[in-house]
């Protein structure tokens, strides 16, 4: 459904994947290029959800290149809003750079 043209179907797919990414991240990683493309689309209404999902599949913030780090920071509002355990707090906890931590809090 991620590759469908209808935004509602793409958003639904992102929500479904977000619900299982903590336990099925390897399967979600297979779609990371599509998820990142949705995030890169400035007109996509659920960019923050795509960013959240991509950030859960990627390594800790301090290991990321600047563009990927920016995506994770963009997702921070949804990460904090959906704080359902340590996996959703991982980007905040693993950011060693004080500026990144400040941006996320």
TORLUM-57676 format. One line per 3 residues: number of its first residue (from 1); for each residue y, z, x of N, C-alpha, C. Coordinates in Angstrom, 1 decimal, padded with zeros to 4 digits, always signed. Layout:
NUM = Y/Z/X/Y/Z/X/Y/Z/X ~ ...
! end
This chain:
1 = -001.2/+000.0/+000.8/+000.0/+000.0/+000.0/+001.3/+000.0/+000.9 ~ +001.1/+000.4/+002.1/+002.3/+000.4/+003.0/+002.9/-001.0/+003.2 ~ +002.1/-002.0/+003.2/+002.5/-003.3/+003.4/+002.9/-004.1/+002.2
4 = +002.9/-003.4/+001.0/+003.4/-004.0/-000.2/+004.9/-004.2/-000.1 ~ +005.4/-005.1/-000.9/+006.8/-005.4/-000.9/+007.6/-004.4/-001.8 ~ +006.9/-003.8/-002.8/+007.6/-002.9/-003.7/+007.9/-001.6/-003.1
7 = +009.1/-001.1/-003.1/+009.5/+000.1/-002.4/+008.8/+001.3/-003.0 ~ +008.6/+001.3/-004.3/+007.9/+002.4/-005.0/+006.4/+002.5/-004.5 ~ +005.8/+001.4/-004.2/+004.4/+001.5/-003.7/+004.4/+002.0/-002.2
10 = +005.4/+001.5/-001.5/+005.5/+002.0/-000.1/+005.8/+003.5/+000.0 ~ +006.7/+003.9/-000.9/+007.0/+005.4/-000.9/+005.8/+006.2/-001.3 ~ +005.1/+005.7/-002.3/+003.9/+006.4/-002.8/+002.8/+006.5/-001.7
13 = +002.7/+005.4/-000.9/+001.7/+005.4/+000.2/+002.2/+006.4/+001.3 ~ +003.5/+006.5/+001.6/+004.0/+007.4/+002.5/+003.7/+008.8/+002.1 ~ +003.9/+009.1/+000.8/+003.7/+010.5/+000.3/+002.2/+010.8/+000.4
16 = +001.3/+009.9/+000.0/-000.1/+010.1/+000.1/-000.6/+010.4/+001.5 ~ -000.1/+009.6/+002.5/-000.4/+009.8/+003.9/+000.1/+011.1/+004.4 ~ +001.3/+011.4/+004.0/+001.9/+012.7/+004.4/+001.1/+013.9/+004.0
19 = +000.5/+013.8/+002.8/-000.3/+014.9/+002.3/-001.6/+015.1/+003.1 ~ -002.1/+014.1/+003.8/-003.3/+014.2/+004.6/-003.2/+014.1/+006.1 ~ -002.0/+013.9/+006.6/-001.8/+013.6/+008.0/-002.2/+014.8/+008.9
22 = -002.0/+016.0/+008.4/-002.4/+017.1/+009.2/-003.9/+017.2/+009.6 ~ -004.7/+016.6/+008.7/-006.2/+016.6/+009.0/-006.7/+015.2/+009.3 ~ -006.0/+014.2/+009.0/-006.4/+012.8/+009.2/-005.4/+012.0/+010.0
25 = -004.8/+012.7/+011.0/-003.7/+012.0/+011.8/-004.2/+010.8/+012.5 ~ -005.5/+010.8/+013.0/-006.0/+009.6/+013.7/-006.1/+008.4/+012.8 ~ -006.4/+008.6/+011.5/-006.5/+007.4/+010.6/-005.0/+007.0/+010.3
28 = -004.1/+007.9/+010.2/-002.7/+007.5/+009.9/-002.1/+006.8/+011.1 ~ -002.5/+007.2/+012.3/-002.0/+006.6/+013.5/-002.3/+005.1/+013.5 ~ -003.3/+004.6/+012.9/-003.6/+003.2/+012.8/-002.6/+002.4/+012.1
31 = -001.7/+003.1/+011.3/-000.7/+002.4/+010.5/+000.7/+002.7/+011.1 ~ +000.8/+003.3/+012.3/+002.0/+003.8/+012.8/+003.1/+002.6/+013.0 ~ +002.7/+001.4/+013.3/+003.6/+000.4/+013.4/+004.3/+000.0/+012.1
34 = +003.6/+000.1/+011.0/+004.1/-000.2/+009.7/+005.1/+001.0/+009.3 ~ +004.6/+002.2/+009.6/+005.4/+003.4/+009.2/+006.7/+003.3/+010.0 ~ +006.7/+003.0/+011.3/+007.9/+002.9/+012.1/+008.8/+001.8/+011.6
37 = +008.2/+000.7/+011.2/+009.0/-000.4/+010.7/+009.8/+000.0/+009.4 ~ +009.1/+000.8/+008.6/+009.8/+001.3/+007.4/+011.0/+002.2/+007.8 ~ +010.7/+003.0/+008.8/+011.8/+003.9/+009.3/+013.0/+003.1/+009.8
40 = +012.7/+002.0/+010.6/+013.7/+001.2/+011.2/+014.5/+000.4/+010.2 ~ +014.0/+000.2/+009.0/+014.7/-000.5/+008.0/+015.8/+000.4/+007.4 ~ +017.0/+000.1/+007.8/+018.2/+001.0/+007.3/+018.4/+000.9/+005.8
43 = +017.8/+000.0/+005.1/+018.0/-000.1/+003.7/+016.8/+000.5/+002.9 ~ +015.8/+001.0/+003.6/+014.6/+001.6/+003.0/+015.0/+003.0/+002.5 ~ +014.8/+003.2/+001.2/+015.3/+004.5/+000.6/+014.6/+005.7/+001.1
46 = +013.3/+005.6/+001.6/+012.5/+006.7/+002.0/+012.4/+006.8/+003.5 ~ +013.4/+006.4/+004.2/+013.4/+006.4/+005.7/+013.0/+007.8/+006.2 ~ +013.6/+008.8/+005.6/+013.3/+010.2/+006.1/+011.8/+010.5/+005.9
49 = +011.2/+010.0/+004.9/+009.7/+010.3/+004.7/+008.9/+009.5/+005.8 ~ +009.3/+008.3/+006.0/+008.7/+007.5/+007.1/+008.9/+008.2/+008.4 ~ +010.1/+008.7/+008.7/+010.3/+009.4/+009.9/+009.5/+010.7/+010.0
52 = +009.4/+011.4/+008.9/+008.5/+012.6/+008.9/+007.1/+012.3/+009.3 ~ +006.6/+011.3/+008.6/+005.2/+010.9/+008.8/+005.0/+010.5/+010.3 ~ +005.8/+009.6/+010.8/+005.7/+009.1/+012.1/+005.8/+010.3/+013.1
55 = +006.7/+011.3/+012.9/+006.8/+012.4/+013.8/+005.6/+013.3/+013.8 ~ +004.8/+013.3/+012.7/+003.6/+014.1/+012.7/+002.5/+013.5/+013.5 ~ +002.6/+012.2/+013.7/+001.5/+011.4/+014.4/+001.8/+011.4/+015.9
58 = +003.1/+011.5/+016.2/+003.5/+011.3/+017.6/+003.5/+012.6/+018.4 ~ +003.6/+012.5/+019.7/+003.5/+013.7/+020.6/+004.8/+014.6/+020.4 ~ +004.8/+015.8/+021.1/+006.0/+016.6/+021.0/+007.3/+016.0/+021.4
61 = +008.4/+016.4/+020.8/+009.7/+015.8/+021.1/+010.1/+015.6/+022.5 ~ +009.8/+016.6/+023.3/+010.2/+016.5/+024.7/+009.5/+015.5/+025.5 ~ +008.4/+014.9/+025.0/+007.7/+013.9/+025.6/+008.1/+012.5/+025.1
64 = +008.9/+012.4/+024.1/+009.3/+011.2/+023.5/+010.5/+010.5/+024.1 ~ +010.5/+009.2/+024.1/+011.7/+008.4/+024.5/+012.8/+008.7/+023.5 ~ +014.1/+008.4/+023.9/+015.2/+008.8/+023.1/+015.2/+008.2/+021.6
67 = +014.7/+007.0/+021.4/+014.7/+006.4/+020.1/+013.7/+007.2/+019.2 ~ +012.6/+007.5/+019.7/+011.5/+008.2/+019.0/+012.0/+009.6/+018.7 ~ +012.7/+010.2/+019.7/+013.3/+011.6/+019.5/+014.3/+011.5/+018.3
70 = +015.1/+010.5/+018.3/+016.1/+010.4/+017.2/+015.4/+010.3/+015.9 ~ +014.3/+009.6/+015.8/+013.6/+009.4/+014.5/+013.1/+010.8/+014.1 ~ +012.6/+011.6/+015.0/+012.1/+012.9/+014.7/+013.2/+013.8/+014.2
73 = +014.4/+013.7/+014.9/+015.5/+014.5/+014.4/+015.9/+014.1/+013.0 ~ +015.9/+012.8/+012.8/+016.3/+012.3/+011.4/+015.3/+012.9/+010.4 ~ +014.1/+013.1/+010.7/+013.1/+013.6/+009.8/+013.2/+015.2/+009.7
76 = +014.0/+015.8/+010.5/+014.1/+017.3/+010.5/+014.4/+017.9/+009.2 ~ +015.2/+017.3/+008.4/+015.5/+017.9/+007.1/+014.3/+018.0/+006.2 ~ +013.5/+016.9/+006.2/+012.3/+016.9/+005.4/+011.2/+017.8/+006.0
79 = +011.2/+017.9/+007.4/+010.2/+018.8/+008.0/+010.5/+020.2/+007.6 ~ +011.8/+020.6/+007.7/+012.1/+022.0/+007.4/+011.9/+022.3/+005.9 ~ +012.2/+021.3/+005.1/+012.1/+021.5/+003.6/+010.6/+021.6/+003.2
82 = +009.7/+021.0/+004.0/+008.3/+021.0/+003.6/+007.5/+021.9/+004.5 ~ +008.2/+022.9/+005.1/+007.5/+023.8/+006.1/+006.3/+024.4/+005.4 ~ +005.1/+023.8/+005.7/+003.9/+024.3/+005.1/+002.9/+024.8/+006.1
85 = +003.4/+025.2/+007.2/+002.5/+025.7/+008.3/+003.0/+025.3/+009.6 ~ +002.2/+025.6/+010.6/+002.7/+025.3/+012.0/+002.8/+023.8/+012.3 ~ +002.0/+023.0/+011.6/+002.1/+021.5/+011.9/+003.5/+021.0/+011.6
88 = +004.0/+021.4/+010.4/+005.3/+020.9/+010.0/+006.5/+021.5/+010.9 ~ +006.2/+022.6/+011.6/+007.2/+023.3/+012.4/+007.1/+022.8/+013.9 ~ +006.0/+022.1/+014.2/+005.7/+021.7/+015.6/+006.9/+021.0/+016.3
91 = +007.6/+020.1/+015.7/+008.7/+019.5/+016.4/+009.8/+020.5/+016.8 ~ +010.1/+021.5/+016.0/+011.1/+022.5/+016.3/+010.5/+023.4/+017.4 ~ +009.3/+023.8/+017.3/+008.7/+024.7/+018.2/+008.5/+024.1/+019.6
94 = +008.2/+022.8/+019.6/+007.9/+022.2/+020.9/+009.0/+021.6/+021.6 ~ +010.2/+021.6/+021.0/+011.4/+021.0/+021.7/+011.9/+022.0/+022.7 ~ +011.7/+021.6/+024.0/+012.2/+022.5/+025.1/+013.6/+022.3/+025.4
97 = +014.2/+021.2/+025.1/+015.6/+020.9/+025.3/+016.4/+021.6/+024.3 ~ +017.3/+022.5/+024.8/+018.1/+023.3/+023.8/+018.9/+022.5/+022.9 ~ +019.4/+021.3/+023.3/+020.2/+020.5/+022.4/+019.4/+020.0/+021.3
100 = +018.1/+019.6/+021.5/+017.2/+019.1/+020.5/+016.9/+020.2/+019.5 ~ +016.6/+021.4/+020.0/+016.4/+022.5/+019.1/+017.6/+022.8/+018.2 ~ +018.8/+022.7/+018.8/+020.0/+023.0/+018.0/+020.1/+021.9/+016.9
103 = +019.8/+020.6/+017.3/+019.9/+019.5/+016.3/+018.9/+019.7/+015.2 ~ +017.8/+020.3/+015.5/+016.7/+020.5/+014.5/+016.9/+021.7/+013.6 ~ +017.6/+022.7/+014.1/+017.8/+023.9/+013.3/+019.0/+023.8/+012.4
! end
